[in-house]
C-alpha cells in the first residue's frame, strides 16, 4: 500500500511537530506531538453528521453517536464508565450537521488500553435495548427542556423557519415524535451507513506518536465497512423562500423577547468571505464597540447584548442578528435593527469602523491557532468544510489584504433585506400586529407557532 508523508514544523511552539499521512483507501492520520505533559488526545472525525438522518428519523445520527458509549459486544456501559474512571480518561461524542467528532484524552501510560476501548466502541457497539429506552427518555427530556430556555428555543425555531425542509433546518438532536420511533435495527443500519473506513480520519495531539495512531487506525479501518465517500449523504444548496418572513413563537407571559433576524450565508471559500468577515465584526461581531452594540445597548438600553454572526457549512448556511429586548421595546428594537441592516447594505461601514475591525481581527487571529488543541480543531474544520490546509493559520495574512472598498461592495452584494427571516419568541397576542407593521409584512402572513411545537 502506498502512502504519502508530509512533515510540517510549527515554529510558534517548540517541541511540536505536525505530521500527516494520507493513504488510500484507508484513513487519514494527523498527529501534533507535544510530550511536555504525559497526556494523549484523540479525535476521530466522521465526515458526515445530522444530514445523514433518513426522512422521518431526525436526530438518528446524533442518537447513534450517544449510544456508542452505552455498551459494546464485550463491555456494558457500566464497565466502560469504570474503565475510563480508573484510567483518568475522558471520551465523548459531538454530532454536528456535517460531521461527528469522537473526542478522548488519557494519560499516555494508559494509551494502549484506551485505544483498544475506542476501537471497540466505534466498531462493535451493541445498542442494548435497555439503553436505547433510557437514552430516548433522556434525549426527549433534553429537547423539551429547551422550551424553558428562550435563547435555545429561539435558535432552534429560527433554524427550522429559515431553512424549512432543508437538512440545515433539522435539529441535530431530533424531534420527540421521531426520536421515540428509533429501534435497534434502525440504529445498527445507521451505524453501518455512517461509520465506514473511508468516512473517518484521525487526529492526535500531545504525548502520542504517529506510528502508534497509524497502526491503530489501520486496525480500526479493518474493523469497519468499506464504502466510498460518495455513498455518504450530502446537502444541496439551500433554496430559501422569496420575500421577507416573520415567525412568532408564541410563549405566554414573556416580559423579555428573543429576536433573530437572518438570511442565507456564504461558504468560507467564497471570494467575499474575508471582506464579509470584517464587515460583520464592525457591525455586530461581539465587540462592545460594534455598531449594533452601540445603537441597541449603549444608546437605547433595549438589550443587554446585540450581535451578528455567521454559521458555516459545506453549503452557504446563515448570517443572523440576535438581541433580547424587554417586550415593551421589542417593536422599536426590531424596526431599528432592520433599518440598520438596510443601512449596512446601502452604505457599508465607515473608515473608522473598518480600521478598528481590521486591526482587532488581525490581532485576534493569532489566538485562533496558538495551541495544539486549537490547531487540531482548526484542522477538523478544514477537513470537514473542504477548506485548504492552513486556512486558519493564514487568516491574518488574508484579512490584511482586504480594503474598505471591498468590504462595502461585498456587503452590498450579500445583504438581502427583502428576503430576511425574522423569529421572535414572545406573546403573540400582544406583539403580532405591531411586529408585522415594523417588519413590513401583512399581519395575515405572520406565522404563529406554539412554543411547544416540534
Helices and strands as residue ranges (DSSP letters): E 3-9, E 17-23, E 28-33, E 39-46, G 50-52, H 60-67, H 77-87, E 90-95, E 100-107, G 108-110, H 111-123, H 129-145, G 146-148, H 150-163, G 167-169, H 176-179, H 184-194, G 197-199, E 200-206, H 210-223, G 229-231, E 245-250, E 258-264, H 273-284, H 291-292, I 293-299, E 306-311, E 318-323, G 327-329, H 330-347, H 351-365, G 366-368, H 372-384, H 395-400, H 404-414, G 417-419, E 421-426, H 428-439, G 443-445, E 447-450
